[in-house]
Amino acid sequence: MFAPYNILVYCAVLKYILLRSKFLLISNKCKDL
């Protein structure tokens, strides 16, 4: 019963980390420019 919920949380955390990493990469590139 907990598997689907854990998968949803895992996917949400992954998306959050990816969005943060992309934002940090973009901000770093802007700083370099």
N, C-alpha and C positions, 0 to 999 in steps of 0.2 A: 504493500500500500504506500510505502514511503518512497519507492523508487521514482515514480513520475515527479513527485514534488522535489526530490533532490536533483533530478535532472533539470527541472525548470530553474531552480536556484543556481545550479552550476552554469547553465547557459546565460542567465542574467548577469552573473559575476563575470563570465568571460567577455560578454559584450561590453560591460562597464570598463573592464581592464583595457580592452581593445580601444574603446573610445578615448580613454584617458591617455593611452600610449600615443594614439594618433594626434591628440591635442598637444601633448608634450613635444612630439616630433615637429609638428607645425610651428609651435612657438619657438623651438630651438632654431629652426630654419630661418624664421623671421629675425631672430636675434643675430644670426650669422650675416643676414643681408644688411 
